[in-house]
Amino acid sequence: MNKPELLVTPTSIDDILPLSDAGADAFIIGEQQYGLRLAGEFSQDDVRKAIELAHSKGKKVYVAMNAIFHNDKIGKLSGYIKFLHDVKADAIVFGDPAVLMIAKEVAPSMKLHWNTETTATNWYTCNYWGRKGAGRAVVARELSMDAIVEIKENTEVEIEVQVHGMTCMFQSKRTLLGNYFEYQGKAMEIENRQNQRNMFLHDEERQNKYPIFEDENGTHIMSPNDICIIDELQEMVEAGIDSFKIDGVLKSSQYLFEVTKLYRKAIDLCVEDEEKYEQVKDDLLEQAENLQPHNRSLDTGFFFKETVY
């Protein structure tokens, strides 16, 4: 049975070695001007160092270039892709076809992972991008378990699934918060998201708090709960899903370290000792719940309910 990759989004270079020791197989890093909703900001020097550290542990590094690019950014893509090729990034995560087309020109050997977060909802679409050059598709967060398994059964590319962390509910290229504060006569500069952990939209009727932040890519409103299916991995492991992702956006390094250890144990048991996994999976879920802040409970997202757009 194929053992799925455990993919984690670190907050900084300092996370790479601890998360490697905790059981991560691969990392997604990048910087705001090219990647969406990253757990941390990685300059080019940081990217180079992170790749060196990860490769020293036999781990992989994927670099995010899945932002929504306008004409003013296109001129920068070629140089950045060349840089990623030179520092031996293991893959580029893209959503915009411009990245794929430029990569074919300047770094044809570079591996590509297609990720738009919302539109990978059927195997024909995944295979379309596979035939264009992508080796992996990241399926939408709004899919059920059955739909994910069906996609895997019919795809020609690797399939990546988010199994833990918050998800994006809304994005606008406009700086909605900045515009609102300006309307009130207040100045608000866009700062690194690490300094905006306590900004929420509060839905009093449902008693939900939605984390909200702004960065170079606009305004992002996140889910009020975190996905967690550490006790429901077996079906996807048996289906051959290639990569399970822990999303670390707005999470601490210590939180990521502890969650990674839990999923490492769960994945290993799913593959090596299914009976043991069944015995301990409820305990693993309880341990994950104990790591959660009081205002963020865990749920199973859309894995077991009808998708509603």
C-alpha positions in Angstrom: 0.0 0.0 0.0 1.3 3.5 -0.9 2.1 5.7 2.1 0.8 9.2 1.5 3.2 12.1 1.8 2.7 14.3 4.9 2.9 17.8 3.7 3.2 20.8 6.1 3.3 24.5 5.8 6.0 25.9 8.1 6.0 29.4 9.6 9.7 30.1 9.2 13.1 28.5 8.5 13.3 27.5 12.1 10.4 25.1 11.7 12.1 23.0 8.9 14.3 20.7 11.1 11.8 20.3 14.0 9.0 19.4 11.6 11.2 17.0 9.7 12.0 15.3 13.0 8.3 15.3 13.8 7.6 13.3 10.6 6.9 15.8 7.8 7.8 14.5 4.4 7.5 17.8 2.5 6.9 21.5 2.9 5.2 24.4 1.1 6.8 27.7 1.4 6.9 31.0 -0.5 6.4 34.7 -0.3 3.2 36.9 -0.5 3.9 38.4 -3.9 3.7 34.9 -5.5 1.8 32.6 -3.1 -1.6 32.7 -1.4 -2.2 32.3 2.3 1.2 31.0 3.4 1.9 30.1 7.0 5.0 32.3 6.8 6.9 34.7 4.6 10.1 33.3 3.0 12.4 35.6 1.1 14.6 34.2 -1.6 17.4 33.7 0.8 15.0 31.9 3.2 13.8 29.7 0.3 17.4 28.7 -0.5 18.2 27.9 3.1 14.9 26.0 3.7 15.6 23.8 0.7 19.1 23.1 1.9 17.9 22.1 5.3 15.0 20.0 4.1 17.1 18.2 1.5 19.7 17.4 4.2 16.9 15.5 5.9 15.7 13.8 2.7 12.6 16.0 2.6 11.0 17.9 -0.3 10.2 21.6 -0.7 7.4 23.0 -2.9 7.2 26.7 -3.5 3.9 28.5 -3.9 3.3 30.6 -7.0 -0.5 30.2 -6.8 -1.4 33.9 -6.5 -3.8 35.7 -8.9 -1.4 37.5 -11.2 -2.1 40.7 -13.1 0.0 42.2 -15.9 2.3 44.1 -13.6 3.5 40.8 -12.0 4.1 38.8 -15.2 7.5 40.2 -15.8 8.8 38.9 -12.5 7.7 35.3 -12.9 10.4 34.1 -15.3 13.3 35.2 -13.0 11.6 33.7 -9.9 11.0 30.4 -11.7 14.7 30.3 -12.8 15.7 31.0 -9.3 13.6 28.1 -8.0 15.1 25.8 -10.6 18.6 26.8 -9.6 18.1 26.3 -5.9 16.5 22.8 -6.6 13.0 23.4 -5.4 11.1 20.1 -5.8 8.0 21.6 -7.4 6.1 24.8 -8.0 2.5 25.1 -6.8 0.6 27.1 -9.4 -3.0 28.1 -10.3 -2.5 30.7 -13.1 -1.7 29.2 -16.5 0.9 31.9 -16.9 3.2 30.1 -14.4 2.9 26.9 -16.3 3.6 28.5 -19.7 6.6 30.4 -18.4 8.0 27.4 -16.5 7.9 25.4 -19.8 10.0 28.0 -21.4 12.6 28.7 -18.7 12.6 25.5 -16.6 11.0 22.7 -18.5 12.2 20.1 -16.1 10.5 21.8 -13.1 7.7 19.7 -11.5 4.3 21.5 -11.2 1.4 21.1 -8.8 -1.9 22.6 -9.9 -3.8 24.3 -7.0 -6.6 26.8 -7.4 -8.1 25.7 -4.1 -11.7 25.7 -5.5 -11.9 24.4 -9.1 -10.4 20.9 -8.8 -13.8 19.3 -8.4 -13.7 16.5 -11.0 -11.1 14.1 -12.6 -11.5 15.6 -16.1 -10.3 18.9 -14.9 -7.4 17.3 -13.0 -6.4 15.3 -16.0 -6.7 18.4 -18.2 -4.0 20.2 -16.2 -2.0 16.9 -16.0 -1.9 16.7 -19.8 -0.8 20.4 -19.8 2.2 19.5 -17.6 1.1 19.3 -14.0 2.1 16.2 -12.0 -0.3 16.8 -9.2 -3.7 18.3 -8.5 -4.8 19.7 -5.2 -8.5 19.0 -4.9 -11.1 21.6 -3.7 -11.8 21.8 0.1 -15.5 21.5 -0.6 -15.5 17.9 -1.7 -16.8 14.9 0.1 -14.7 11.8 0.9 -16.6 9.8 -1.8 -15.9 12.5 -4.4 -12.2 12.6 -3.5 -11.9 8.8 -3.8 -13.7 8.8 -7.1 -11.4 11.5 -8.5 -8.3 9.5 -7.4 -9.7 6.4 -9.1 -9.9 8.2 -12.4 -7.0 10.6 -12.5 -3.7 10.4 -14.3 -1.9 12.7 -11.8 -1.1 12.7 -8.0 -3.8 13.9 -5.7 -3.3 16.1 -2.7 -5.9 16.6 0.0 -6.0 19.0 3.0 -6.6 17.0 6.2 -6.0 19.6 8.9 -6.2 23.4 9.4 -8.3 26.3 8.5 -9.7 27.0 5.0 -10.4 30.2 3.0 -14.0 31.1 2.7 -13.6 34.4 0.8 -10.8 36.4 -1.0 -10.9 39.7 -2.6 -8.0 41.5 -4.3 -9.4 44.7 -2.7 -8.1 45.7 0.7 -11.5 45.7 2.2 -10.3 46.2 5.8 -8.0 49.1 4.8 -10.8 50.7 2.8 -13.2 50.4 5.8 -10.7 51.9 8.2 -10.0 54.7 5.7 -13.7 55.4 5.5 -13.7 55.8 9.3 -10.9 58.3 9.0 -8.3 55.8 10.4 -5.1 54.8 8.7 -4.2 51.1 8.6 -1.2 49.8 6.8 -1.1 46.2 5.5 1.2 44.3 7.8 2.5 40.8 7.9 -0.3 38.4 8.8 1.6 37.2 11.8 0.8 40.5 13.4 -3.0 40.1 12.7 -3.8 36.9 14.6 -6.6 38.5 16.6 -8.6 40.1 13.8 -12.1 38.5 13.4 -15.5 38.9 11.8 -17.9 38.0 14.6 -21.2 36.3 13.6 -23.2 36.7 16.8 -26.2 34.7 15.5 -24.0 31.6 15.0 -21.4 32.4 17.6 -18.7 32.1 15.0 -15.5 34.1 14.7 -14.0 34.2 11.2 -10.2 35.1 11.2 -9.6 37.9 8.6 -6.3 39.4 7.4 -4.9 41.4 4.6 -1.7 41.0 2.7 -0.3 41.8 -0.8 -3.0 39.6 -2.4 -5.9 41.4 -0.8 -8.4 40.4 1.9 -8.9 36.8 3.2 -11.7 35.6 5.4 -11.0 32.1 6.9 -13.2 29.4 8.3 -14.3 29.6 12.0 -13.2 26.0 12.6 -10.3 23.8 11.7 -10.6 20.7 9.5 -9.4 17.5 11.3 -9.9 14.0 9.9 -7.1 12.3 11.7 -9.6 9.6 12.7 -10.9 9.2 9.1 -7.8 8.6 7.0 -8.1 4.9 6.2 -10.4 5.1 3.2 -8.2 7.7 1.5 -5.0 5.8 2.3 -6.5 2.7 0.7 -7.6 4.7 -2.3 -4.0 5.8 -2.9 -4.2 9.5 -2.1 -0.7 10.8 -2.6 -0.4 13.7 -0.2 -2.1 14.8 3.0 -1.6 18.5 3.8 -1.6 20.2 7.2 -2.2 23.9 6.7 -0.3 26.0 9.2 -1.7 29.5 8.3 -2.2 31.5 11.5 -0.8 28.6 13.6 2.2 28.6 16.0 5.3 26.6 15.4 4.6 24.5 18.5 1.1 23.7 17.3 2.3 22.6 13.9 5.0 20.4 15.5 2.5 18.6 17.8 -0.1 18.1 15.0 2.5 16.8 12.6 3.6 14.2 15.2 -0.1 13.0 15.5 -0.6 12.7 11.8 2.7 10.9 11.3 1.6 8.3 13.7 -1.9 8.0 12.1 -0.6 7.7 8.6 2.1 5.1 9.6 -0.5 3.0 11.4 -3.0 3.2 8.5 -0.4 1.7 6.2 1.4 -0.7 8.5 -1.2 -1.8 11.1 -4.8 -0.9 10.3 -6.2 -2.7 13.3 -4.0 -0.7 15.6 -5.1 2.5 13.9 -8.7 1.7 14.6 -7.8 1.2 18.2 -6.0 4.5 18.7 -7.7 6.9 16.3 -10.2 8.2 18.8 -7.3 9.0 21.2 -5.4 10.7 18.4 -8.5 12.9 17.7 -8.7 13.7 21.4 -5.1 14.8 21.5 -5.7 17.0 18.5 -8.7 18.6 20.2 -6.6 19.3 23.2 -4.2 21.4 21.1 -7.0 23.7 19.8 -7.4 27.2 21.1 -10.7 27.7 22.9 -12.3 29.7 20.1 -11.5 27.2 17.3 -13.1 23.8 17.4 -12.4 20.9 15.0 -14.8 19.6 12.4 -14.7 17.4 9.3 -15.3 20.2 6.8 -17.2 18.9 3.7 -15.8 15.4 3.9 -19.2 13.9 5.1 -21.8 16.5 4.1 -23.3 17.8 0.9 -21.3 20.6 -0.8 -23.1 23.9 -0.8 -21.7 26.8 -2.8 
